[in-house]
Amino acid sequence: GRYAGKKAIVMKNFDEGIAEKPYGCAMIAGIERYPRKVTKNMSKAKLHKRSKIKSFVRVYNHNHLMPTRYTVGDITLDKVTPKDLKDPMKRKKAKFQAKQKFEERYKS
């Protein structure tokens, strides 16, 4: 699929499922496009441009997720529900929020 092998973080887990998906699923936020390689002789503008991240937010079946030993505690989306992902404006806002959190963490 489009997001196969991409790194993502579980935002909210639904063991019993939700209305549209009556099976175990999770709302995740992930990185669709990773930042590019930077070197110390690049200009500030080029460095800023190459440090951009594109994110995605969606609900996935538990069977399609591959857990790892890593944990990230400081990235959460404020008040985003699976129903919000149906509305294009709320989904865009959630993706932007995830993008900001990922970029902030990348730069630190």
Protein Blocks (a to p, Z undefined) as FASTA:
>chain_A
ZZgoiacddfbdcfkopfklccdcddddddfbdcddddfkbcfklmmmmmpccddddddd
fklpccdfbdcfkbccehiafklmmpmklmmmmmmmmmmmmmmmmmZZ
